[in-house]
Every structure is written in C-alpha cells, then in structure tokens.
C-alpha cells in the first residue's frame, strides 16, 4: 500500500492565519497578530521585514490555495515571488 503524504498541521495553521495579510496587506481578523505579526491600530503590518520573511517561508503554500482570478495577492506585488 502506498504511503500517504502527511500534512504539517502547524504550517497549515500559520498559512491560514496569514491568508488575509498576504492577500490584502491588512490583517482584518487579527489572526496574524495572534501568531506574532506586529500591526498598527488599523491592522496594517508595522514590520515589513518580518512579513517578508514569513512570505519567503509560507508564500508558496499560500499561493497553492489562492484562487482569486481578479486580484493579485498584496504580498506577491510587494515582495515578489516567494
């Protein structure tokens, strides 16, 4: 019987928490803040270097699940390909 690929649950949770931030540049539901991303009172990220590092680590997993044909993700236009 073939071995089933196991999903890293922690990584999937981080990608889900960063979805709004990567898609729009705003942490609408404060999930990114909950995992340690610094945001201002208006939910914009204050440390873009930290967001850039997260994009390099988790951007490919985010893009694999991103399906909006009309809007390019904010992180992709801001930081380039992961």
C-alpha positions as CSV (number, residue, x, y, z in Angstrom):
1,X,0.0,0.0,0.0
2,X,1.4,3.5,-0.9
3,X,2.4,5.8,1.9
4,X,0.0,8.7,2.4
5,X,1.6,12.2,2.5
6,X,1.2,13.8,5.8
7,X,0.3,17.5,6.1
8,X,2.2,19.6,8.6
9,X,-0.7,20.9,10.6
10,X,1.3,23.7,12.3
11,X,2.4,25.0,8.9
12,X,-1.2,24.9,7.5
13,X,-2.4,26.8,10.6
14,X,0.2,29.5,10.0
15,X,-0.7,29.9,6.4
16,X,-4.4,30.2,7.3
17,X,-3.5,32.9,9.9
18,X,-1.6,34.8,7.2
19,X,-4.1,34.5,4.4
20,X,-5.8,37.9,4.9
21,X,-2.5,39.7,5.3
22,X,-0.9,38.1,2.3
23,X,-4.0,38.6,0.1
24,X,-4.8,42.2,1.0
25,X,-2.0,43.7,3.2
26,X,-4.4,44.1,6.1
27,X,-4.9,41.7,9.0
28,X,-8.7,42.0,9.0
29,X,-9.4,39.3,11.5
30,X,-6.2,39.8,13.7
31,X,-5.1,36.2,13.1
32,X,-1.6,37.3,12.0
33,X,-1.4,39.4,15.1
34,X,-2.2,36.3,17.2
35,X,0.9,34.5,15.8
36,X,3.2,37.4,16.4
37,X,3.0,39.8,13.4
38,X,3.1,43.4,14.7
39,X,0.3,45.5,13.4
40,X,-0.8,49.1,14.0
41,X,-4.2,50.2,15.2
42,X,-5.6,49.9,11.7
43,X,-4.3,46.3,11.3
44,X,-1.6,47.2,8.8
45,X,1.8,45.4,9.4
46,X,4.4,47.6,11.1
47,X,7.4,45.4,10.4
48,X,7.6,44.7,6.7
49,X,10.9,42.8,7.1
50,X,9.1,40.3,9.4
51,X,6.3,39.9,6.9
52,X,8.8,39.5,4.1
53,X,10.4,36.6,6.0
54,X,7.0,35.0,6.5
55,X,6.3,35.4,2.8
56,X,9.5,33.6,1.9
57,X,8.7,30.8,4.3
58,X,5.0,30.3,3.6
59,X,4.2,32.1,0.3
60,X,4.3,29.0,-1.9
61,X,1.7,27.3,0.4
62,X,-0.4,30.4,0.3
63,X,-0.3,30.6,-3.5
64,X,-1.2,27.0,-3.8
65,X,-4.5,27.7,-2.1
66,X,-5.2,31.2,-3.5
67,X,-7.9,31.3,-6.1
68,X,-9.0,34.9,-6.8
69,X,-8.6,35.4,-10.6
70,X,-9.2,39.1,-10.4
71,X,-6.8,40.3,-7.7
72,X,-3.1,39.6,-7.4
73,X,-2.1,39.0,-3.8
74,X,-0.6,42.0,-2.0
75,X,2.4,40.1,-0.8
76,X,3.2,39.0,-4.3
77,X,3.2,42.6,-5.7
78,X,5.0,43.9,-2.6
79,X,7.8,41.3,-2.2
80,X,7.8,39.3,-5.5
81,X,7.8,35.6,-5.9
82,X,8.4,33.6,-2.7
